[in-house]
Amino acid sequence: MSWIKKERDEFINEYERKYGVRISEKDEMLPIMHYIYTAGLESVCKLREVEQLVKKVEKSLDQLRTSGPHINLQHGEGWGWQVGMGVRYALILLAVSVAISILVFVSNWTSIQRSEASFIIEAAPHIQRDLLRNIEVDNDGDHFLHLMPNRDTILNDFPEYILLKDSSVRVYLDLAR
């Protein structure tokens, strides 16, 4: 009980020093006022502890709220991460470049093929008419054409041919098909 008496004496002296009012030890309100005083002191201490905890939590949250990884570039940290990000963006750029190149190539090739195909389709009736006019029949009843080859490769498309002269070729046609 001596510590309570000591605390009460400190409370009486503190109260008199702060407010200039002396409280008697026999006052009935002394225990209540002492309790309120000590509870207030404890709450002030708890409030300071809570404020310190709040500051620590806010500091920790600020560290967690960064948009990306925290890398201290001055001390050489994170170089591997930076290289990885560089490689990633380089690969993305390369893939986009390759895709664009393929699209350009395909569109160009398609337009060339389309123009060649349209030329063949437009010229087909005239070529067919001219070829049909020049088909001849030999004594055995085989149909053939006389062609003037301008390249050696023209003969590869026909299964049967005879080289009559250097400037003339007889190509046999299988019209039964």
Sequence and secondary structure as in RCSB ss.txt:
>XXXX:A:sequence
MSWIKKERDEFINEYERKYGVRISEKDEMLPIMHYIYTAGLESVCKLREVEQLVKKVEKSLDQLRTSGPHINLQH
GEGWGWQVGMGVRYALILLAVSVAISILVFVSNWTSIQRSEASFIIEAAPHIQRDLLRNIEVDNDGDHFLHLMPN
RDTILNDFPEYILLKDSSVRVYLDLAR
>XXXX:A:secstr
 HHHHHHHHHHHHHHHHHHS    TT TTHHHHHHHHHHHHHHHHHHHHHHHHHHHHHHHHHHHT SS    GGG
TTTHHHHHHHHHHHHHHHHHHHHHHHHHHHHHHHHHHHHHHHHHHHHHHHHHHHHHHHH EE TTS EEEEE  S
SGGGGGG SSEEEEETTEEEEEE TT 
